[in-house]
Amino acid sequence: MTEPSLDLLHTPLYDLHRELGGKMVPFAGYAMPVQYAPGVKKEHLHTREQAGLFDVSHMGQLLLRGDGAAAALEALVPVDIIDLPPGKQRYALFTNDAGGLLDDLMVTNFGDCLYLVVNAACKEQDIAHLEASLPGDVRLERLDDRALVALQGPAAAAVMARLAPATAEMVFMDSRRMAIAGQDCFISRSGYTGEDGFEISIPAAGAEAFVRQLLSEEEVALIGLGARDSLRLEAGLCLYGHDIDTTTTPVEASLLWAISKARRADGERPGGFPGADIILEQIATKAVARKRVGLVGEGRAPVREGTELFDAQGNAIGRVTSGTFGPSAELSVALAYVSSEHAALETTVFAEVRGKRLPMKVARTPFVPQRYHRG
């Protein structure tokens, strides 16, 4: 078992990971399990077939309180926050003045507050961004005393129903506060794998006992960061700092679906977020030099992040931002940015791997069917 550097932060489940054989590695300033004894492929397939349990306590959990919280957050994202119904969650993007992406996040309206989950590597800058932007009547609270776990896969709903029968009534992107196993939990029916599942925020002091209870269910196995990455890639989901960052706009990143109708040029509350002029102009003209696309390979060789892409004439046209051999898709799959003229479905591009140029085709994402429970 790898012993990570002593200056890394620990999640409330660190001791449990070590006890259960997790291979610990540095990730976003934390010691996190990249895999357990079964290995990445078996953990990936177990999640697709049963229920995988992930520690995502390194993520940032925040509350915004105050009557103006929704309007204040909406001023920072191209997303409809003001009309987000109580008990619902929405994917959002922090943008900068150039239209680039500072982070992606999840926002839940709990009625008396907004609950935010931000990426681990971005949480300090996100907090600073919020504190610098929020009006005086909106309070930001850090929830550093809570763990966060995700239960994902086709058996997740049955497992959760045994612990908390009310979860069976929830559909994709529903969020609730409820007591589970005696703990005050925030739970959403969502996740980062393309599968049905739940993300559960729980007080840190009760996290290990709660996770042990989940692991006592025969369908559930702990899953590390390695399989989390291959699962989200097969699901066509972006990883911040790789597939999206401050140099990519939502239009270039093929995230138009994440820009709410109300915030577009013809919407009820157009613009008003950082970089709005640039982003709305790109939507109107469709004039971007590059686009994020999905790629599938003809062979089994994985095409990794950073791999250069070429057209049939040998011209450089882009670069892979995430890539692997998908254990469920049984294909070499990747996300990449290519010049817009090469972004059409079925376009053949060539990935340079160890001196060879391997053909890949632009393909729809997700690479495996989504199985969210929409009711």
C-alpha positions in Angstrom: 0.0 0.0 0.0 1.4 3.4 -1.0 2.0 5.8 1.9 1.3 9.3 0.6 3.2 12.4 1.7 2.4 13.5 5.3 1.5 17.0 4.2 -1.6 15.8 2.3 -5.1 16.4 3.8 -7.2 13.4 4.9 -10.9 12.9 4.3 -13.0 11.5 7.3 -12.7 8.1 5.6 -8.9 8.0 5.3 -8.4 5.4 8.0 -11.1 3.2 6.5 -9.5 3.3 3.1 -6.2 2.2 4.5 -7.8 -0.6 6.6 -9.5 -1.9 3.4 -6.4 -1.8 1.3 -6.9 1.4 -0.7 -3.8 2.4 -2.7 -3.5 6.0 -1.6 -2.2 8.7 -3.9 -2.1 12.5 -3.9 -5.1 14.1 -5.5 -6.1 17.8 -5.2 -4.1 18.1 -2.0 -5.7 15.0 -0.4 -4.6 11.5 0.1 -7.2 9.6 -1.9 -7.7 5.9 -2.9 -6.9 5.4 -6.6 -8.0 1.7 -6.4 -8.5 -1.3 -4.1 -7.4 -4.9 -4.4 -9.8 -5.8 -7.3 -8.2 -3.1 -9.6 -9.6 -0.4 -11.7 -11.3 -2.5 -14.4 -13.2 -4.8 -11.9 -14.2 -1.7 -9.9 -15.5 0.0 -13.0 -17.5 -3.1 -14.1 -18.8 -3.6 -10.6 -20.3 -0.1 -10.6 -21.9 -0.6 -14.0 -23.4 -4.0 -12.8 -24.1 -3.5 -9.0 -23.3 -0.5 -6.8 -20.0 1.3 -6.4 -19.3 3.5 -3.3 -17.0 6.5 -3.8 -15.4 8.8 -1.2 -15.7 12.3 -2.7 -15.2 14.2 0.6 -12.4 16.2 -0.9 -15.0 18.2 -2.8 -16.0 21.6 -1.4 -19.4 21.8 0.3 -20.8 25.3 0.8 -24.1 27.0 1.9 -25.4 30.3 0.7 -27.9 31.9 3.1 -29.9 35.1 2.7 -32.9 36.4 0.8 -30.7 37.5 -2.1 -28.7 34.3 -2.4 -30.3 33.0 -5.6 -29.9 36.4 -7.4 -26.3 36.8 -6.2 -25.3 33.3 -7.4 -27.1 33.8 -10.7 -24.9 36.9 -11.3 -21.9 34.5 -11.4 -23.2 31.7 -13.6 -25.1 31.4 -17.0 -27.7 29.2 -15.2 -31.2 29.8 -14.0 -30.8 29.9 -10.2 -33.7 32.3 -9.3 -36.3 29.8 -10.6 -34.6 26.6 -9.4 -37.4 24.8 -7.5 -36.9 23.8 -3.9 -35.7 20.3 -3.6 -34.0 20.4 -7.1 -30.3 20.4 -8.1 -28.8 22.0 -11.2 -25.4 21.8 -12.9 -23.7 25.2 -13.1 -20.6 26.9 -14.4 -18.5 29.8 -12.9 -17.4 31.9 -15.8 -14.8 34.6 -16.1 -14.8 37.9 -18.0 -13.3 36.2 -21.1 -16.1 33.6 -21.1 -13.7 30.9 -19.8 -14.7 28.4 -17.1 -13.4 28.9 -13.5 -15.1 25.7 -12.3 -18.2 23.6 -12.7 -20.4 22.9 -9.7 -23.7 21.5 -8.5 -26.3 23.8 -6.9 -29.3 22.7 -4.8 -32.1 24.8 -3.6 -33.1 23.6 -0.1 -35.6 26.4 0.3 -33.9 28.3 3.2 -30.4 28.1 1.6 -28.5 27.1 -1.5 -26.1 24.1 -1.2 -23.1 24.1 -3.5 -20.6 21.3 -4.3 -17.5 22.5 -6.0 -14.4 20.8 -7.3 -11.6 20.0 -4.8 -8.8 21.6 -6.7 -10.9 24.8 -7.2 -12.6 25.2 -3.9 -10.3 27.8 -2.3 -10.5 30.0 -5.4 -14.2 29.4 -5.7 -14.7 30.5 -2.1 -12.6 33.6 -2.7 -14.6 34.3 -5.9 -17.9 34.1 -4.0 -16.7 36.1 -1.1 -15.5 38.9 -3.4 -18.8 38.9 -5.3 -21.6 38.3 -2.8 -23.6 41.2 -1.4 -23.5 41.9 2.3 -26.8 40.3 3.0 -25.7 36.9 1.6 -23.7 34.7 3.9 -21.3 32.0 2.7 -20.7 29.0 5.1 -18.1 26.3 4.5 -19.1 22.8 5.5 -15.7 21.5 6.3 -17.2 19.2 9.0 -19.1 17.0 6.5 -18.1 14.0 4.4 -19.5 13.3 0.9 -20.0 9.9 -0.6 -21.5 8.7 -3.9 -23.4 5.4 -4.4 -23.6 4.6 -8.1 -25.0 1.8 -10.2 -28.1 -0.2 -11.0 -28.4 -1.6 -7.5 -27.9 1.8 -5.8 -31.7 2.6 -5.5 -32.5 -0.8 -3.9 -29.6 -0.4 -1.4 -30.7 3.2 -0.5 -34.3 2.2 -0.1 -33.4 -0.3 2.6 -31.7 2.5 4.6 -34.0 5.3 3.7 -37.3 4.3 2.1 -38.2 7.9 1.1 -35.3 7.9 -1.4 -37.3 5.6 -3.6 -39.6 8.6 -4.4 -36.7 10.7 -5.7 -35.9 11.1 -9.4 -32.8 12.4 -11.2 -31.6 15.8 -9.7 -34.0 15.7 -6.7 -32.4 16.7 -3.5 -33.6 16.3 0.1 -32.5 16.7 3.7 -33.3 13.6 5.7 -32.1 11.5 8.6 -30.4 8.3 7.4 -29.0 5.8 10.0 -29.4 8.5 12.6 -27.3 11.0 10.6 -28.5 14.4 9.3 -27.9 13.9 5.6 -28.2 16.0 2.4 -29.0 13.5 -0.5 -29.3 14.0 -4.2 -30.2 11.5 -6.9 -27.3 12.3 -9.1 -23.7 11.3 -9.8 -20.7 11.3 -12.0 -20.8 7.9 -13.7 -23.8 8.0 -16.0 -25.6 5.5 -13.7 -28.5 5.9 -11.4 -27.3 6.7 -8.0 -27.1 9.1 -5.0 -24.6 11.6 -3.5 -24.9 11.8 0.3 -23.4 14.5 2.5 -23.1 13.4 6.0 -21.5 14.8 9.2 -17.8 13.8 9.3 -18.2 12.1 12.8 -20.7 9.7 11.5 -19.2 9.0 8.0 -17.2 5.9 8.8 -20.1 4.1 10.5 -22.5 5.1 7.6 -20.1 3.8 5.0 -19.5 0.5 6.9 -23.3 0.1 6.9 -23.5 0.6 3.1 -20.6 -1.8 2.6 -22.5 -4.5 4.6 -25.0 -4.6 1.7 -23.8 -7.4 -0.7 -24.2 -5.2 -3.8 -21.8 -2.5 -2.6 -18.1 -2.2 -3.1 -15.7 0.6 -2.5 -14.4 2.2 -5.7 -11.3 4.3 -6.2 -10.5 7.4 -8.3 -9.2 5.3 -11.2 -12.5 3.7 -12.0 -14.3 7.0 -11.2 -12.4 8.6 -14.0 -13.1 5.8 -16.5 -16.7 5.7 -15.6 -17.2 9.5 -16.0 -15.3 9.4 -19.3 -17.5 6.7 -20.7 -20.5 8.8 -19.6 -19.0 11.8 -21.6 -18.7 14.0 -18.5 -16.1 16.7 -18.3 -13.3 16.7 -15.7 -12.4 20.3 -14.7 -8.7 21.1 -15.4 -8.6 18.6 -18.2 -11.7 18.9 -20.5 -12.7 22.4 -19.4 -10.7 25.2 -17.8 -10.3 29.0 -17.9 -9.3 28.9 -21.6 -12.5 27.1 -22.8 -15.9 28.7 -23.1 -19.1 26.7 -22.7 -19.7 26.9 -26.4 -16.3 25.5 -27.3 -16.8 22.9 -24.6 -20.1 21.7 -26.1 -21.9 22.6 -22.9 -24.7 24.7 -24.5 -27.2 22.5 -22.6 -25.8 24.0 -19.4 -26.7 27.6 -20.4 -30.3 28.1 -19.2 -32.9 29.4 -21.6 -33.7 32.3 -19.2 -30.1 33.5 -19.4 -29.7 33.5 -23.2 -30.1 36.5 -25.5 -33.9 35.9 -25.9 -34.5 34.8 -22.4 -36.3 36.4 -19.4 -33.0 37.5 -17.8 -30.4 37.6 -20.6 -26.7 37.8 -19.8 -25.6 39.5 -16.6 -22.9 36.9 -15.8 -19.2 37.2 -16.4 -18.2 36.9 -20.0 -21.9 37.0 -21.1 -21.2 39.2 -24.2 -18.6 36.7 -25.5 -20.6 33.6 -24.7 -23.9 34.9 -26.1 -22.1 36.1 -29.3 -20.6 32.6 -29.7 -24.1 31.0 -29.3 -25.6 33.5 -31.9 -22.9 33.1 -34.5 -21.7 29.5 -33.8 -18.3 31.0 -34.6 -15.7 29.2 -32.5 -12.4 27.9 -33.8 -12.6 24.6 -31.9 -15.1 22.3 -30.3 -15.0 19.5 -27.7 -16.0 16.2 -29.3 -16.1 12.5 -28.4 -13.8 10.1 -30.2 -13.8 6.4 -30.6 -10.8 4.4 -31.8 -10.8 1.5 -34.3 -8.4 -0.5 -32.2 -8.0 -1.2 -28.4 -5.0 1.0 -27.8 -5.9 3.8 -25.3 -5.3 7.3 -26.5 -4.3 9.4 -23.5 -4.6 13.0 -22.5 -2.2 15.2 -24.4 -2.2 13.1 -27.6 -2.0 15.3 -30.7 -4.6 14.9 -33.4 -4.1 15.3 -37.1 -6.2 15.3 -40.3 -5.7 13.0 -43.3 -3.2 15.5 -44.8 -1.1 15.5 -41.6 -2.2 18.9 -40.4 -2.4 19.3 -36.6 -6.1 19.9 -35.7 -6.4 19.3 -32.0 -5.5 17.5 -28.8 -7.0 14.8 -26.5 -8.0 16.0 -23.1 -9.2 12.7 -21.6 -8.7 9.2 -23.0 -8.8 5.5 -22.0 -10.0 2.1 -23.1 -13.6 2.0 -21.8 -14.2 -1.3 -20.0 -17.9 -1.2 -20.6 -17.9 0.5 -24.0 -15.2 -2.0 -25.0 -13.7 0.8 -27.2 -10.9 3.2 -27.0 -12.7 6.4 -26.1 -11.6 10.0 -25.7 -12.7 13.6 -25.3 -10.8 16.1 -27.4 -10.8 19.6 -28.8 -10.6 19.7 -32.6 -10.9 22.6 -35.1 -14.5 23.2 -35.8 -14.3 22.0 -39.4 -13.3 18.6 -38.1 -16.0 18.4 -35.4 -18.8 16.8 -37.4 -20.0 13.3 -36.4 -18.2 10.4 -38.2 -15.2 12.6 -39.2 -12.0 10.6 -39.1 -9.0 12.1 -37.3 -5.7 10.5 -36.5 -4.1 10.3 -33.0 -0.3 10.1 -32.8 0.6 7.3 -30.4 4.2 6.2 -30.1 5.0 7.4 -33.6 2.0 5.8 -35.2 -1.2 7.7 -36.3 -4.2 5.8 -35.2 -7.6 6.5 -36.8 -10.4 7.7 -34.6 -13.9 8.9 -35.4 -15.9 11.8 -34.0 -18.7 10.1 -32.0 -21.7 11.1 -29.9 -21.3 11.1 -26.1 -22.0 9.4 -23.8 -20.2 6.3 -25.1 -22.5 4.1 -23.0 -26.2 4.7 -22.4 -27.1 6.9 -19.4 -29.3 5.2 -16.9 -30.5 8.1 -14.7 -33.8 7.6 -13.0 -36.1 10.2 -14.5 -39.3 8.7 -13.1 
